[in-house]
Amino acid sequence: RQIIEQGRRQAYISINASMIQTYWNVGRRIVEEEQHGEVRAGYGEYIAKNVAKNLQAEYGNAFNYRNICYFRKFYLCFKDIEIVNARVHNLTWTHIRHLLRVDDEKARLWYMKEASSQLWSTRELERNINSQYYYRLQRNEVLKAIENNPNEQEDNV
């Protein structure tokens, strides 16, 4: 049983990593080749709808218009495939979709790193994003720095 369960986990991890890389590459192709590298092409919505129509007919609902827009945004938010490969090996597509909602690039990368290293479930990641966990930690670090260096605060006043 242990061997079978371990094999299943490995298969799931491999499939998930391949899926995420495929989605990133679809997003890259749309931005780089269809939109000629522009973040927003004037005909971008048409492209996404057309790509979705063609791919969905052949590959199913995973390639609907909404997901095509996610793939495009995924590439735009994480243009470096090495970051994606290094950080998302244990994250799912649902994790990635939650990360795509974070507009602040530093916060997004921090959430990605923490979710990966701390093995956050998708619910934990969503809760941490919704509760502004990154910003609360930042604020606490600033407050600690002020407490540790009260003279700096007086100098700045």
Secondary structure, 3 states (H helix, E strand, C coil): CHHHHHHHHHHHHHHHHHHHHHHHHHHHHHHHHHCCCCCCCCCHHHHHHHHHHHHHHHHCHHHCHHHHHHHHHHHHHCCCHHHHHHHCCCCCHHHHHHHHCCCCHHHHHHHHHHHHHCCCCHHHHHHHHHCCHHHHHHHHHHHHHHHHCHHHHHHHC
